[in-house]
């Protein structure tokens, strides 16, 4: 089944919604029938999302920009001699955001990559998270690198265990996201004993597991009560309208049950928090929000009712999204950013807005990690060889986006984000600032 990121982007002051959902059958580890290639071009599947239907519905937005960025980065690798003397050959495909059944659409993409072609890995913009796609590629022995998650979750710990080729380049699983939000909120005294959290849950299997196996035990230990509200795990584009109305209605439900804090157990927050905040505003209610990424940019703050911003707390690991004025990057990260941006501009790509910059960094991270993993594997793709090559990287990969560029990969650790910090709204500057130093997730 699927889950589509709900994302609100401020473009010319307007809101672009992308959707929600998820689910699916558990995958089996391994992969039969994979055909490794040891010479000639290394075929890499490049999957992006066609969001034109969403653009038409909202009247503003962009078609997924990741393809042009990814091609530019791959061209740079090939111009430098490729990997172990082999060129990377991109096999392009697209997933239709407006498809009535995303599972069927992803199955068709998987077949084209693994049957019609012989891709050695897939790099995907991640606009729609789909467990069935993970499962199909796992069975085919083909690893999947998510390039556009902006720190959002990519399934839970079980999803990563069941899909050993699933790589979140700079993102974090829902399991680890819950751990860092709860543990750091308690440590910061945002959640004293007796607190009551309203938890809005997309009822996808991975979210339900995170709620029952991670969130609830932490809350129980801290003497914190949970009030659960569920929205449907969507299976296609048409499922989103009813979900949006339901999201706003939970503001009244949580207020009537004396909830003091709100948490979103969803794989992407921005779209959901926008609609929930509108509902809370209508109820004259301003709860504390426990978010991975607060609405920190000036564009985001402009579309959220001011009183809803006051009690927003963030616990994420992307400075460019966590705080209004991000701190200067480390020297190593600054060098990575400069190289990524230079490569994009040399390819003639327009980088004018912050969202353009984020897209360049996301894509650059994915292609660089792919290149480094292939170098370690001797140019061999497939789950067995390429994933082992990525695991060898350990803490040696500098991300263009994460706090201090920190990431970590290894056996049993395929979601790269390593550090997060607490951020909060500052009424003096009317902006979001970090309130704690960065520390490991959990």
N, C-alpha and C positions, 0 to 999 in steps of 0.2 A: 504494500500500500504506500501512500505517499504523505509527505508533508511539505507544503510550500511555505517558504519564508514569508511571514508578514512583515513587510518593510515599508516605512514611510520615508520618502526622500523629499526634501524641500527643494523643489525646482521652480524657480521664478515665483516663489511664495506659495506654490500649490502643493497638494499632497498626492503622492502616488502610492497606492496600496498594492502590495503583491500577494497574499492569500495565506491559508494555513492548512495543516493536515498532517497525515503520516500513518505509519502502521506497516503491516506486511508479515510474511512468513519468515521464520527464523532461517538463516542460511547455514549451510554446512561448511566447515572449514575445508581447505584444500582446493582442488580444481582439476578436473579430468579433461583430457583432450587439448590442453594448451600446447601450441606449437612454438617453441622458442626459436628465434632466429639468431644466428651467430655471425652472419656477414650481410653486407648490403645495408640498405636504409633500415632504421629502427622506426617502425610504424607506431605512432602515438595517436589515440583517439582524442579529438578535441570537441567537447560537447558544450554548447551554449544554449541559452533559453530565448525563444522568440516571444517577446512580451508585447508585441504590437496590439494584441487584443486588450491588454491592460492599459496601454497608452490611450487607445480609443475610448475606453470606458471612463477614464479619469480626465481626458483632455490634455494631459501633459505627461511627459516622461521620456524615456529613452529605450530603444532596443538594446538588449544586453551588449555592452561594449567589450566584453572580454575577448572575443575572437581576434579582433585586430591587434589588441595588446599582446595576446599569446603568440600570434604569428610573428610579431615584431621581435619578441624575446627569443623564439625558436630560431628565427633567421640569424640573430646575433650569435647564437651557439653554433649554427652551421657555418657561418662565416669564419668562425675561429677554429674550424676543423672538425666540428661535431663532437661526438663522444667516442673516445677510443678509435678515432679514424672513421667512424660511421656517422652519416648524416641522419638527422631526425626528419622523418616524413610525416606530416600532419594529415590525419584523416578526419575531415570535418563532418559534424552532424549537428542536428538541432532538435530540441524538445519544444513542443508547442505548449506554451503556458495555458492556452484556452482549451486544451484537449479535455473532453468530457471524462475520460478515464486515463489518469496518468500512469497507472500500472501497465496498461496495455501499450501506451506510447513508449514507456521506458523499455519494455520487453522488446519492442521492435528495434529500438536503438541498440540495445545489447546484442541482438542477433546480427545487425549490420556490422557492428564492430568485430564480433567474434566469429561469425560464419562467413559473411561476405568479404570481410577483411581479416587480417591477422594482427590486430593491434597488440602491442606488448604492454601497454598501460593506457589508462584513460585519464585525461585532465578535464575537470568539469567545473563550470561556474557556480554550481551549488544553489541556484535560485530555488529549485525544488528538491527537497530531501526525500529520497524514495528508497525504502528498504528492499523493495523488489529488485530494483536496479543493483543495489549492493549484492543481493543474493545471486542474481544472474551472473554478474562478473566474478563473484567468488567461485561459483561452480565452474566457470570457464578458466579460472586460474589467472585472471587479469586484475591487477591492482587499480584502485580508483583514488585519484588525488583531487580533493576539493580545493579550489583556488579562491572562491569568493565568499567565504563564510563570515568575514569581518568579526571573528571571535565568537560567532554564534555556535550553538551546539550542533553536533553531527551524530545523533543517536546517543545511546547510553553505553556503559561499560560492556554490557552483554552484546550490543551491536558490534563493538570493536572486536570482541572475542570471537564472535561467530563469523566475522568477515575480516580475516587476517590481512587482506589487501586494502582495507579502508584506511586512508591516510588523510588526516585533517592538518593541512600544512601549518596553519597558525591559529587553529580554532580549538575548541574544548568540548569534551563530551558533556551531556546533560548531567551525568553523575558528578563530575568534577565541578561543574558550574554550581550545582546545589550546595556542594561541600564548601566552596569558597564563599558563596553568599551567606550561608547560615553561620559558618564558623567565624567569619570576619565581622559580621553584623553583631554577633554575640560579644566578641572581643571588644568591639567599639562601643558596647553598651547601648546599641540601638534596639536590642531585644532583651529587656530584663525579664526575669521570671514573671509569669502571668500575662505576657504579651499574647495577642491573638492575631494570627496571620490569615488573611483571606488568600487562598491559593487558587489561581485560575489555571486549570490544567487542560491542555489538549489531550484527549483520552487515547493517544497513540500508545502502543505497548511499552515503548521505551520511556515515555513520560510517566506512565502508571508505575513502572518498576522504580523509577527514580523517586517518585513520591513515597511509595511504600517501603523501599529498601534503604533509601538515603535520607530524604527529608524528614520523614516521620520519626525515625530513631534519634536524629539530632534534636528535633523539637521536643521529644519526650524527655531527653536528658536535660534540656534547658528549661523544663517547666513551661513550655510554650504550646498554646492551643492552636490547632489548625482548623480552618473552615474551608472545605473544598467546594469549588465550583467548576463544572466541566463543560467544555465545548467539544463538538464533534471533530473527530479526526477525519478531515476531508479526503475524498478520493478523486476529486476532479474540480475543474474551474467553477462549475455551477453550485458547488456546496458552500461557497464563501459568503453569499448574501445573508442567509439566515444566521450564520455564525457571528457576523458583525453586530446585528441587533441584539443577540444574546450577550455578547461581551459587555455592551453598555448597560444591560439590565442587571448585571452582577454588582454594579456599584450600589444599587438600592439594597440588594440582598445582603451584601457585606456590611453596609452601614447599619441595617436593621439588626444585625447580629453582633454589633459592637466591636467589629474588627478595627484594629488600630494600624495594621500594616498590610500591604498587598504585595504579593509575589507572583510572578508569571512563570509557570512551569511549561514553557513553550519553547520551541526551537529558535524562534526569533521574536524579539520583544517590540521593536519600534512601532509596527503597525498596531499591535494589540494595545500597547500602552497609550497610543494616541486616542483610540476609541474609548478605552476604559476611562481615561482622564476626562474626556468630554462628558461621559455619564456621571462621573463623580462631581464634576463641576455643576451639572444640572441638579444634583442632589445637595448642593452646598456642603460638600464633604471633602475634606483634604487629608487623606490618610498618608502614612509614610509608605513610600515605594522602595522596595528592595530589588534593584535591577542589576543586571550585569553591566549594561551600558546605560547611563542616564541620558536624558535628552540635552546634551551638553553644547551642541553647536548653536550658533545664533539663529540659523534657519530652523532648527528643531524647536528651540525655545520660543520662537515667534508664533508657532502654531499650537502650543500647549497653554491652557489657561494659567496665568501667572501663579495663582495660589496652589496649583498642582505641582509646580516646580519646587516649591519651598522645602518639601520633605522628601525629595527624591535622593536616594543613596545609590551609588554605583560601586561595583566590586569587580570591574573588568580589567583587561590587560592590553587595551589598545589606547594609548594616550590621545591619539588623534580623534578618538570618539568619546573618550571618558571625561575629558576636561575641555573647557572653552579655549584656554591658552595652553597647549601642550608644552611640557618642558623640552629643552633642547635634547636631541638624540645623542647617544654616545658617539664617539669618534668612529667606531666600527659600523654602527648603524647609519650614521650620516654618509659614510662612504658607499654603503649599499644603496641608500636612497638616491644619491647623486648618480650612480651608475645606472640604476633602473630608469630614472627620469631622462638621462642623456640618451639611453637606448630608445626610449619611446619617442622622444622628440626627433632623433635622427631618422626614425622611420616615418616621420611626418604626422605623428599622432598629436591631436590637440589636447593640451593639458592646461585648462584654464580655471576650473573650479575644484573645490576640495574633493568632490565625489570623483572627479577625473584622477586626482592624485591617489586616492584610495584604490581605485581600480588598477592603476599602474602598479602600485605596491603589491596588491593581492596577486595579480597575475605574475609579476616578476618573482615573488616568493615561490609560487608553484613551479614555474619553469626552472628556477635555480635549484630547488630541492630535487626535482626530477633529474636534472643534469648531475647533481652531486651523487644521487643514489645510483644512477647508471654508471657513473665513473667508478664507484666502489664495487659495482657488480660486474665490471669488465664489459660494460655495454649490453648486458643481458637484462631483458625485461621479464615479465611474469611475476606472480606473487612470490614464488619461492626465492628468486634471485634478487629482484629489485627491492622488495621489502627488506630483505637482509641487508642490502646496500644502504638503505635509508636508516635502518636501525644502527648501523655502524657509525653514523654521524654523531650520535649522542647529543652533546650540547654544542657541537661545532657549527651549527647553522645559524647565521645571523638574519633574523627577519627584518624586513623594512617596516613592519607595523607594530610588533609586540613591544611591551615595556623593555627598554634597553636592548631590543633585538633578541631577547632571550627565548630560546626554544629548547625542547628536549625530546629526543627519540630514542627508542631502544626496544628490546623484546617486551611485549605487553604494553608498550607506550607509543601509540600512533597518533595521538592528538597533541600537536606541538606546543601549544601555549604553556609557558612555565611560570610566569609571574603575574600577579594582579595586585591592585591597590584600591583602597577605599576612597571614593570621591563623594562630594556633597555640594549642594547649592549654597553659595555665599551671598547673603542678602546685601552686603556692602558693594560688591562689584556686579551683583546680579549675574553671576557666572558660576560655573562648576569648577572646583579645585580639588586636587588630591589632599586628603587629610591624614594619610598614613604613608610610610615608605612602602615600596613594592616588596612583596614576599611570595613564597611559593603558594600555589593553589592548594586549598584544603584546610 
